[in-house]
Amino acid sequence: MLLHVAVLIFLTAFCVFVAVWLAWSQRSSSPRAELKRRLQQLSRVSPKAVPEDLKAEVAKEARPADLFLARFWLTRNLPVKLDRAGLPITVSVFVAGIFAAALVVLLLVLVLVKSLLLSLAAAVATVLGGDLFLKIRAQIRQEKFTEQFPDALTMIARSLRAGHSFTTAIQLVGQEVASPAGDLFKLAYDQQQLGLRLADALAELNGRIDSLDLRFFTTVVAINTEIGGNLSEVLDKLALTIRERLRIRRQVRVFTAQGRMSGYVLGALPVVSFLIISFVYPDYERALFREPTGIYIVVFAAVLQLFGLMVIRRIIRIQI
């Protein structure tokens, strides 16, 4: 009887969860929600591109939780970080997810280890891991954009040689190139359609992705807008320069492959050894978590391990 009741409660909770999720996804994918999201994103990352009256109307439509989090310096820059990471979620949703994950990790470590100090440390590490996740996601997005950018420049140059306008070339890149480069150029074209100068719309993209190549491109476009010149030839040379730099970067990665592998092995070996010994001899390392001195030793070893990985990463990381 109790099993039937538990199954019924589980099915009811699952159905309610699915219904709420479908309603939320339908609402978030509606044209009104998409327009509001893009206007809020534009006002956060590119405030100069939005008039003051429109910015005030967009602020009224924002969630109270987002307005509350915008008052704190820890979460004030989260909209820009989320935008650079390419995550189409609000600040309140991200913060709620991070704190929920931290609470789950705290309870899990507290049940397994039965140490409040380690549980709090694991929860704090989870919260800090959210910011690290955004940085890694933004770095991956930036590297993907750098790989796509020479092809986008070549497409713009060929479109200009074919007799199309620069605005049409930007629109073509937004339609044909995959994300993230295509989405950024499509956004610049949409801003130009709303009345912003195309050179200014392209310059606003520098706040959405940290790319030196993109800054070169926007500078070239701004100079060409003011004094003119053969823009297609300049873009071809810029695309060639970026491709050569990417080729040299790949060669450097080949030369530093041994150092990276050493870092991976040295970083994973203590953790793997600890798990194997804990599985084979459960009582062998349990004393480390029973005594306060053992906990301090584990924390100190983890700090030294992270410091060593940072040193190895600094050695093998060569800026091109």
BALOBA-1460 file (C-alpha; in Angstrom, 3 decimals):
// residues 320
<rec num="1" residu="m" x="0.000" y="0.000" z="0.000"/>
<rec num="2" residu="l" x="2.787" y="2.424" z="0.927"/>
<rec num="3" residu="l" x="4.614" y="1.536" z="-2.272"/>
<rec num="4" residu="h" x="1.552" y="2.412" z="-4.353"/>
<rec num="5" residu="v" x="1.175" y="5.744" z="-2.558"/>
<rec num="6" residu="a" x="4.866" y="6.541" z="-3.074"/>
<rec num="7" residu="v" x="4.637" y="5.703" z="-6.786"/>
<rec num="8" residu="l" x="1.497" y="7.831" z="-7.130"/>
<rec num="9" residu="i" x="3.157" y="10.787" z="-5.380"/>
<rec num="10" residu="f" x="6.239" y="10.434" z="-7.585"/>
<rec num="11" residu="l" x="4.172" y="10.329" z="-10.789"/>
<rec num="12" residu="t" x="2.123" y="13.341" z="-9.669"/>
<rec num="13" residu="a" x="5.266" y="15.345" z="-8.833"/>
<rec num="14" residu="f" x="6.832" y="14.333" z="-12.139"/>
<rec num="15" residu="c" x="3.760" y="15.397" z="-14.115"/>
<rec num="16" residu="v" x="3.621" y="18.729" z="-12.290"/>
<rec num="17" residu="f" x="7.301" y="19.293" z="-12.984"/>
<rec num="18" residu="v" x="6.883" y="18.493" z="-16.693"/>
<rec num="19" residu="a" x="3.842" y="20.791" z="-16.939"/>
<rec num="20" residu="v" x="5.658" y="23.678" z="-15.253"/>
<rec num="21" residu="w" x="8.721" y="23.145" z="-17.428"/>
<rec num="22" residu="l" x="6.661" y="23.067" z="-20.644"/>
<rec num="23" residu="a" x="4.767" y="26.215" z="-19.632"/>
<rec num="24" residu="w" x="7.973" y="28.021" z="-18.772"/>
<rec num="25" residu="s" x="9.712" y="26.957" z="-22.005"/>
<rec num="26" residu="q" x="6.682" y="27.981" z="-24.073"/>
<rec num="27" residu="r" x="6.586" y="31.363" z="-22.407"/>
<rec num="28" residu="s" x="10.340" y="31.924" z="-22.677"/>
<rec num="29" residu="s" x="10.297" y="31.046" z="-26.401"/>
<rec num="30" residu="s" x="7.423" y="33.361" z="-27.292"/>
<rec num="31" residu="p" x="8.115" y="36.414" z="-29.518"/>
<rec num="32" residu="r" x="7.332" y="38.804" z="-26.647"/>
<rec num="33" residu="a" x="9.759" y="37.039" z="-24.312"/>
<rec num="34" residu="e" x="12.423" y="36.941" z="-27.016"/>
<rec num="35" residu="l" x="12.033" y="40.669" z="-27.700"/>
<rec num="36" residu="k" x="12.176" y="41.502" z="-23.995"/>
<rec num="37" residu="r" x="15.228" y="39.295" z="-23.503"/>
<rec num="38" residu="r" x="17.106" y="40.905" z="-26.380"/>
<rec num="39" residu="l" x="16.240" y="44.422" z="-25.236"/>
<rec num="40" residu="q" x="17.386" y="43.630" z="-21.690"/>
<rec num="41" residu="q" x="20.557" y="42.073" z="-23.041"/>
<rec num="42" residu="l" x="21.201" y="45.111" z="-25.234"/>
<rec num="43" residu="s" x="20.616" y="47.552" z="-22.374"/>
<rec num="44" residu="r" x="22.953" y="45.624" z="-20.046"/>
<rec num="45" residu="v" x="25.879" y="45.040" z="-22.373"/>
<rec num="46" residu="s" x="25.469" y="48.012" z="-24.751"/>
<rec num="47" residu="p" x="23.791" y="50.774" z="-22.715"/>
<rec num="48" residu="k" x="24.736" y="53.495" z="-25.231"/>
<rec num="49" residu="a" x="22.749" y="51.775" z="-27.958"/>
<rec num="50" residu="v" x="19.462" y="52.088" z="-26.056"/>
<rec num="51" residu="p" x="17.689" y="55.428" z="-25.508"/>
<rec num="52" residu="e" x="17.032" y="56.453" z="-21.924"/>
<rec num="53" residu="d" x="13.237" y="56.219" z="-22.217"/>
<rec num="54" residu="l" x="13.441" y="52.725" z="-23.708"/>
<rec num="55" residu="k" x="15.999" y="51.726" z="-21.069"/>
<rec num="56" residu="a" x="13.562" y="52.800" z="-18.343"/>
<rec num="57" residu="e" x="10.771" y="50.735" z="-19.899"/>
<rec num="58" residu="v" x="13.058" y="47.712" z="-20.158"/>
<rec num="59" residu="a" x="14.046" y="48.108" z="-16.498"/>
<rec num="60" residu="k" x="10.376" y="48.029" z="-15.511"/>
<rec num="61" residu="e" x="9.970" y="44.673" z="-17.274"/>
<rec num="62" residu="a" x="12.960" y="43.139" z="-15.488"/>
<rec num="63" residu="r" x="12.435" y="40.580" z="-12.749"/>
<rec num="64" residu="p" x="12.513" y="41.906" z="-9.171"/>
<rec num="65" residu="a" x="15.162" y="39.320" z="-8.311"/>
<rec num="66" residu="d" x="17.429" y="40.596" z="-11.103"/>
<rec num="67" residu="l" x="16.976" y="44.196" z="-9.929"/>
<rec num="68" residu="f" x="17.778" y="43.150" z="-6.369"/>
<rec num="69" residu="l" x="20.928" y="41.270" z="-7.391"/>
<rec num="70" residu="a" x="22.095" y="44.228" z="-9.479"/>
<rec num="71" residu="r" x="22.641" y="46.205" z="-6.257"/>
<rec num="72" residu="f" x="25.487" y="43.976" z="-5.044"/>
<rec num="73" residu="w" x="29.001" y="44.265" z="-6.433"/>
<rec num="74" residu="l" x="29.436" y="40.494" z="-6.521"/>
<rec num="75" residu="t" x="26.546" y="40.012" z="-8.941"/>
<rec num="76" residu="r" x="26.603" y="43.379" z="-10.694"/>
<rec num="77" residu="n" x="28.777" y="42.153" z="-13.565"/>
<rec num="78" residu="l" x="27.033" y="38.801" z="-13.924"/>
<rec num="79" residu="p" x="24.903" y="39.902" z="-16.929"/>
<rec num="80" residu="v" x="28.046" y="40.690" z="-18.929"/>
<rec num="81" residu="k" x="29.682" y="37.411" z="-17.871"/>
<rec num="82" residu="l" x="26.581" y="35.419" z="-18.820"/>
<rec num="83" residu="d" x="26.438" y="37.180" z="-22.168"/>
<rec num="84" residu="r" x="30.111" y="36.498" z="-22.893"/>
<rec num="85" residu="a" x="29.613" y="32.879" z="-21.906"/>
<rec num="86" residu="g" x="26.672" y="32.596" z="-24.298"/>
<rec num="87" residu="l" x="24.174" y="31.465" z="-21.648"/>
<rec num="88" residu="p" x="20.619" y="32.671" z="-22.427"/>
<rec num="89" residu="i" x="19.537" y="32.775" z="-18.772"/>
<rec num="90" residu="t" x="18.925" y="35.546" z="-16.290"/>
<rec num="91" residu="v" x="21.091" y="36.439" z="-13.313"/>
<rec num="92" residu="s" x="18.495" y="35.230" z="-10.811"/>
<rec num="93" residu="v" x="18.250" y="31.802" z="-12.463"/>
<rec num="94" residu="f" x="22.038" y="31.409" z="-12.503"/>
<rec num="95" residu="v" x="22.449" y="32.502" z="-8.874"/>
<rec num="96" residu="a" x="19.607" y="30.225" z="-7.758"/>
<rec num="97" residu="g" x="21.186" y="27.281" z="-9.577"/>
<rec num="98" residu="i" x="24.598" y="27.931" z="-8.044"/>
<rec num="99" residu="f" x="23.238" y="28.176" z="-4.506"/>
<rec num="100" residu="a" x="21.091" y="25.065" z="-5.001"/>
<rec num="101" residu="a" x="24.163" y="23.146" z="-6.168"/>
<rec num="102" residu="a" x="26.150" y="24.486" z="-3.192"/>
<rec num="103" residu="l" x="23.415" y="23.332" z="-0.792"/>
<rec num="104" residu="v" x="23.345" y="19.853" z="-2.336"/>
<rec num="105" residu="v" x="27.144" y="19.594" z="-2.131"/>
<rec num="106" residu="l" x="27.108" y="20.800" z="1.497"/>
<rec num="107" residu="l" x="24.542" y="18.194" z="2.546"/>
<rec num="108" residu="l" x="26.242" y="15.429" z="0.558"/>
<rec num="109" residu="v" x="29.697" y="16.103" z="2.029"/>
<rec num="110" residu="l" x="28.193" y="16.489" z="5.503"/>
<rec num="111" residu="v" x="26.499" y="13.085" z="5.253"/>
<rec num="112" residu="l" x="29.539" y="11.298" z="3.797"/>
<rec num="113" residu="v" x="32.382" y="12.936" z="5.736"/>
<rec num="114" residu="k" x="30.486" y="14.278" z="8.779"/>
<rec num="115" residu="s" x="32.698" y="17.364" z="8.935"/>
<rec num="116" residu="l" x="31.108" y="20.797" z="9.004"/>
<rec num="117" residu="l" x="34.377" y="22.484" z="8.018"/>
<rec num="118" residu="l" x="34.838" y="20.400" z="4.897"/>
<rec num="119" residu="s" x="31.150" y="20.775" z="4.051"/>
<rec num="120" residu="l" x="31.361" y="24.562" z="4.207"/>
<rec num="121" residu="a" x="34.587" y="24.507" z="2.201"/>
<rec num="122" residu="a" x="32.957" y="22.332" z="-0.462"/>
<rec num="123" residu="a" x="29.939" y="24.673" z="-0.617"/>
<rec num="124" residu="v" x="32.167" y="27.732" z="-0.985"/>
<rec num="125" residu="a" x="34.174" y="25.932" z="-3.672"/>
<rec num="126" residu="t" x="30.932" y="25.193" z="-5.525"/>
<rec num="127" residu="v" x="29.927" y="28.867" z="-5.438"/>
<rec num="128" residu="l" x="33.367" y="29.915" z="-6.665"/>
<rec num="129" residu="g" x="33.149" y="27.203" z="-9.293"/>
<rec num="130" residu="g" x="30.213" y="29.034" z="-10.846"/>
<rec num="131" residu="d" x="32.430" y="31.989" z="-11.723"/>
<rec num="132" residu="l" x="35.119" y="29.597" z="-12.974"/>
<rec num="133" residu="f" x="32.507" y="27.872" z="-15.140"/>
<rec num="134" residu="l" x="31.574" y="31.199" z="-16.741"/>
<rec num="135" residu="k" x="35.225" y="32.001" z="-17.441"/>
<rec num="136" residu="i" x="35.845" y="28.595" z="-19.017"/>
<rec num="137" residu="r" x="32.649" y="28.827" z="-21.063"/>
<rec num="138" residu="a" x="33.599" y="32.344" z="-22.244"/>
<rec num="139" residu="q" x="37.109" y="31.136" z="-23.136"/>
<rec num="140" residu="i" x="35.732" y="28.227" z="-25.175"/>
<rec num="141" residu="r" x="33.315" y="30.581" z="-26.934"/>
<rec num="142" residu="q" x="36.126" y="33.026" z="-27.665"/>
<rec num="143" residu="e" x="38.338" y="30.305" z="-29.138"/>
<rec num="144" residu="k" x="35.493" y="29.074" z="-31.322"/>
<rec num="145" residu="f" x="34.845" y="32.636" z="-32.485"/>
<rec num="146" residu="t" x="38.533" y="33.058" z="-33.342"/>
<rec num="147" residu="e" x="38.413" y="29.917" z="-35.476"/>
<rec num="148" residu="q" x="35.331" y="31.162" z="-37.337"/>
<rec num="149" residu="f" x="36.377" y="34.791" z="-37.699"/>
<rec num="150" residu="p" x="38.790" y="34.456" z="-40.694"/>
<rec num="151" residu="d" x="36.108" y="32.706" z="-42.740"/>
<rec num="152" residu="a" x="33.644" y="35.446" z="-41.808"/>
<rec num="153" residu="l" x="36.102" y="38.131" z="-42.927"/>
<rec num="154" residu="t" x="36.716" y="36.309" z="-46.197"/>
<rec num="155" residu="m" x="32.962" y="36.061" z="-46.769"/>
<rec num="156" residu="i" x="32.582" y="39.811" z="-46.187"/>
<rec num="157" residu="a" x="35.452" y="40.594" z="-48.579"/>
<rec num="158" residu="r" x="34.044" y="38.363" z="-51.333"/>
<rec num="159" residu="s" x="30.603" y="39.842" z="-50.873"/>
<rec num="160" residu="l" x="32.028" y="43.346" z="-51.256"/>
<rec num="161" residu="r" x="33.861" y="42.318" z="-54.436"/>
<rec num="162" residu="a" x="30.602" y="40.903" z="-55.795"/>
<rec num="163" residu="g" x="29.073" y="44.370" z="-55.536"/>
<rec num="164" residu="h" x="27.044" y="43.977" z="-52.358"/>
<rec num="165" residu="s" x="26.945" y="46.648" z="-49.697"/>
<rec num="166" residu="f" x="28.769" y="46.247" z="-46.401"/>
<rec num="167" residu="t" x="25.436" y="45.972" z="-44.580"/>
<rec num="168" residu="t" x="24.372" y="43.101" z="-46.858"/>
<rec num="169" residu="a" x="27.711" y="41.399" z="-46.243"/>
<rec num="170" residu="i" x="27.180" y="41.588" z="-42.471"/>
<rec num="171" residu="q" x="23.678" y="40.168" z="-42.910"/>
<rec num="172" residu="l" x="25.073" y="37.315" z="-45.013"/>
<rec num="173" residu="v" x="27.606" y="36.416" z="-42.312"/>
<rec num="174" residu="g" x="24.851" y="36.443" z="-39.697"/>
<rec num="175" residu="q" x="22.811" y="34.010" z="-41.789"/>
<rec num="176" residu="e" x="25.514" y="31.643" z="-43.038"/>
<rec num="177" residu="v" x="28.102" y="31.412" z="-40.251"/>
<rec num="178" residu="a" x="27.414" y="29.238" z="-37.215"/>
<rec num="179" residu="s" x="27.305" y="30.444" z="-33.623"/>
<rec num="180" residu="p" x="28.908" y="32.375" z="-31.983"/>
<rec num="181" residu="a" x="30.253" y="34.464" z="-34.885"/>
<rec num="182" residu="g" x="26.987" y="34.297" z="-36.813"/>
<rec num="183" residu="d" x="24.901" y="35.316" z="-33.797"/>
<rec num="184" residu="l" x="27.140" y="38.308" z="-33.066"/>
<rec num="185" residu="f" x="27.033" y="39.607" z="-36.632"/>
<rec num="186" residu="k" x="23.288" y="39.007" z="-36.793"/>
<rec num="187" residu="l" x="22.909" y="41.056" z="-33.624"/>
<rec num="188" residu="a" x="24.960" y="43.880" z="-35.142"/>
<rec num="189" residu="y" x="22.780" y="43.800" z="-38.255"/>
<rec num="190" residu="d" x="19.600" y="43.898" z="-36.170"/>
<rec num="191" residu="q" x="20.916" y="46.893" z="-34.232"/>
<rec num="192" residu="q" x="21.653" y="48.630" z="-37.520"/>
<rec num="193" residu="q" x="18.096" y="47.920" z="-38.633"/>
<rec num="194" residu="l" x="16.857" y="49.645" z="-35.462"/>
<rec num="195" residu="g" x="18.730" y="52.849" z="-36.301"/>
<rec num="196" residu="l" x="22.226" y="52.406" z="-34.893"/>
<rec num="197" residu="r" x="25.164" y="53.076" z="-37.200"/>
<rec num="198" residu="l" x="26.701" y="49.846" z="-38.447"/>
<rec num="199" residu="a" x="30.196" y="50.869" z="-37.336"/>
<rec num="200" residu="d" x="28.867" y="51.593" z="-33.840"/>
<rec num="201" residu="a" x="26.896" y="48.325" z="-33.781"/>
<rec num="202" residu="l" x="30.033" y="46.385" z="-34.673"/>
<rec num="203" residu="a" x="32.015" y="48.294" z="-32.035"/>
<rec num="204" residu="e" x="29.423" y="47.284" z="-29.432"/>
<rec num="205" residu="l" x="30.299" y="43.636" z="-30.096"/>
<rec num="206" residu="n" x="33.599" y="44.157" z="-28.258"/>
<rec num="207" residu="g" x="31.641" y="44.185" z="-25.007"/>
<rec num="208" residu="r" x="30.098" y="40.803" z="-25.798"/>
<rec num="209" residu="i" x="33.256" y="38.835" z="-26.535"/>
<rec num="210" residu="d" x="36.864" y="39.487" z="-25.585"/>
<rec num="211" residu="s" x="38.644" y="39.139" z="-28.922"/>
<rec num="212" residu="l" x="41.654" y="41.097" z="-30.115"/>
<rec num="213" residu="d" x="40.859" y="40.149" z="-33.725"/>
<rec num="214" residu="l" x="37.381" y="41.598" z="-33.404"/>
<rec num="215" residu="r" x="38.825" y="44.854" z="-32.068"/>
<rec num="216" residu="f" x="41.131" y="45.004" z="-35.106"/>
<rec num="217" residu="f" x="38.136" y="44.476" z="-37.374"/>
<rec num="218" residu="t" x="35.993" y="47.143" z="-35.736"/>
<rec num="219" residu="t" x="38.917" y="49.596" z="-35.882"/>
<rec num="220" residu="v" x="39.378" y="48.896" z="-39.592"/>
<rec num="221" residu="v" x="35.665" y="49.415" z="-40.217"/>
<rec num="222" residu="a" x="35.654" y="52.676" z="-38.256"/>
<rec num="223" residu="i" x="38.671" y="54.007" z="-40.174"/>
<rec num="224" residu="n" x="37.182" y="52.936" z="-43.501"/>
<rec num="225" residu="t" x="33.897" y="54.635" z="-42.622"/>
<rec num="226" residu="e" x="35.698" y="57.919" z="-41.973"/>
<rec num="227" residu="i" x="38.318" y="58.035" z="-44.757"/>
<rec num="228" residu="g" x="37.317" y="55.262" z="-47.174"/>
<rec num="229" residu="g" x="39.617" y="52.778" z="-48.916"/>
<rec num="230" residu="n" x="39.661" y="49.256" z="-50.298"/>
<rec num="231" residu="l" x="37.961" y="47.456" z="-47.427"/>
<rec num="232" residu="s" x="37.879" y="44.034" z="-49.092"/>
<rec num="233" residu="e" x="41.674" y="43.979" z="-49.538"/>
<rec num="234" residu="v" x="42.246" y="45.024" z="-45.926"/>
<rec num="235" residu="l" x="39.874" y="42.330" z="-44.681"/>
<rec num="236" residu="d" x="41.657" y="39.691" z="-46.772"/>
<rec num="237" residu="k" x="45.001" y="40.667" z="-45.229"/>
<rec num="238" residu="l" x="43.483" y="40.635" z="-41.746"/>
<rec num="239" residu="a" x="42.011" y="37.169" z="-42.338"/>
<rec num="240" residu="l" x="45.401" y="35.936" z="-43.604"/>
<rec num="241" residu="t" x="47.140" y="37.332" z="-40.510"/>
<rec num="242" residu="i" x="44.648" y="35.623" z="-38.185"/>
<rec num="243" residu="r" x="45.041" y="32.292" z="-40.003"/>
<rec num="244" residu="e" x="48.829" y="32.480" z="-39.716"/>
<rec num="245" residu="r" x="48.581" y="33.247" z="-36.013"/>
<rec num="246" residu="l" x="46.235" y="30.282" z="-35.512"/>
<rec num="247" residu="r" x="48.679" y="28.038" z="-37.384"/>
<rec num="248" residu="i" x="51.540" y="29.134" z="-35.130"/>
<rec num="249" residu="r" x="49.331" y="28.604" z="-32.070"/>
<rec num="250" residu="r" x="48.613" y="25.030" z="-33.149"/>
<rec num="251" residu="q" x="52.332" y="24.385" z="-33.576"/>
<rec num="252" residu="v" x="52.981" y="25.732" z="-30.079"/>
<rec num="253" residu="r" x="50.311" y="23.391" z="-28.685"/>
<rec num="254" residu="v" x="52.109" y="20.482" z="-30.331"/>
<rec num="255" residu="f" x="55.440" y="21.533" z="-28.815"/>
<rec num="256" residu="t" x="53.921" y="21.922" z="-25.329"/>
<rec num="257" residu="a" x="51.873" y="18.700" z="-25.458"/>
<rec num="258" residu="q" x="54.347" y="16.871" z="-23.197"/>
<rec num="259" residu="g" x="54.134" y="19.580" z="-20.542"/>
<rec num="260" residu="r" x="50.349" y="19.554" z="-20.618"/>
<rec num="261" residu="m" x="50.264" y="15.777" z="-20.331"/>
<rec num="262" residu="s" x="52.641" y="15.956" z="-17.364"/>
<rec num="263" residu="g" x="50.311" y="18.442" z="-15.700"/>
<rec num="264" residu="y" x="47.296" y="16.212" z="-16.300"/>
<rec num="265" residu="v" x="49.066" y="13.147" z="-14.903"/>
<rec num="266" residu="l" x="50.450" y="14.956" z="-11.863"/>
<rec num="267" residu="g" x="47.049" y="16.488" z="-11.186"/>
<rec num="268" residu="a" x="45.049" y="13.273" z="-11.526"/>
<rec num="269" residu="l" x="47.510" y="10.842" z="-9.917"/>
<rec num="270" residu="p" x="46.911" y="11.844" z="-6.247"/>
<rec num="271" residu="v" x="43.149" y="11.837" z="-6.661"/>
<rec num="272" residu="v" x="43.069" y="8.481" z="-8.462"/>
<rec num="273" residu="s" x="45.485" y="6.940" z="-5.927"/>
<rec num="274" residu="f" x="43.359" y="8.210" z="-3.057"/>
<rec num="275" residu="l" x="40.179" y="6.739" z="-4.553"/>
<rec num="276" residu="i" x="41.816" y="3.372" z="-5.283"/>
<rec num="277" residu="i" x="43.301" y="3.063" z="-1.797"/>
<rec num="278" residu="s" x="39.985" y="4.112" z="-0.230"/>
<rec num="279" residu="f" x="38.199" y="1.419" z="-2.242"/>
<rec num="280" residu="v" x="40.723" y="-1.361" z="-1.533"/>
<rec num="281" residu="y" x="41.478" y="-0.452" z="2.120"/>
<rec num="282" residu="p" x="38.531" y="1.565" z="3.452"/>
<rec num="283" residu="d" x="40.063" y="2.036" z="6.924"/>
<rec num="284" residu="y" x="43.509" y="3.047" z="5.714"/>
<rec num="285" residu="e" x="42.793" y="6.729" z="4.966"/>
<rec num="286" residu="r" x="39.774" y="7.190" z="7.192"/>
<rec num="287" residu="a" x="42.020" y="8.574" z="9.955"/>
<rec num="288" residu="l" x="42.698" y="11.627" z="7.796"/>
<rec num="289" residu="f" x="39.063" y="12.656" z="8.163"/>
<rec num="290" residu="r" x="38.637" y="11.659" z="11.797"/>
<rec num="291" residu="e" x="41.411" y="13.836" z="13.213"/>
<rec num="292" residu="p" x="41.588" y="17.626" z="12.791"/>
<rec num="293" residu="t" x="45.261" y="17.353" z="11.871"/>
<rec num="294" residu="g" x="44.397" y="14.979" z="9.037"/>
<rec num="295" residu="i" x="41.831" y="17.398" z="7.643"/>
<rec num="296" residu="y" x="44.419" y="20.189" z="7.686"/>
<rec num="297" residu="i" x="46.868" y="17.911" z="5.870"/>
<rec num="298" residu="v" x="44.308" y="17.117" z="3.167"/>
<rec num="299" residu="v" x="43.448" y="20.810" z="2.675"/>
<rec num="300" residu="f" x="47.138" y="21.765" z="2.587"/>
<rec num="301" residu="a" x="47.883" y="19.030" z="0.045"/>
<rec num="302" residu="a" x="44.989" y="20.200" z="-2.144"/>
<rec num="303" residu="v" x="46.285" y="23.783" z="-2.036"/>
<rec num="304" residu="l" x="49.801" y="22.667" z="-2.985"/>
<rec num="305" residu="q" x="48.347" y="20.546" z="-5.781"/>
<rec num="306" residu="l" x="46.443" y="23.494" z="-7.222"/>
<rec num="307" residu="f" x="49.519" y="25.698" z="-6.891"/>
<rec num="308" residu="g" x="51.622" y="23.176" z="-8.800"/>
<rec num="309" residu="l" x="49.034" y="22.942" z="-11.574"/>
<rec num="310" residu="m" x="48.969" y="26.732" z="-11.860"/>
<rec num="311" residu="v" x="52.778" y="26.840" z="-12.164"/>
<rec num="312" residu="i" x="52.788" y="24.146" z="-14.867"/>
<rec num="313" residu="r" x="49.996" y="25.952" z="-16.720"/>
<rec num="314" residu="r" x="51.912" y="29.212" z="-16.543"/>
<rec num="315" residu="i" x="55.015" y="27.540" z="-17.994"/>
<rec num="316" residu="i" x="53.303" y="25.899" z="-20.954"/>
<rec num="317" residu="r" x="50.959" y="28.790" z="-21.734"/>
<rec num="318" residu="i" x="52.592" y="30.895" z="-24.439"/>
<rec num="319" residu="q" x="50.766" y="33.948" z="-25.728"/>
<rec num="320" residu="i" x="50.698" y="34.287" z="-29.519"/>
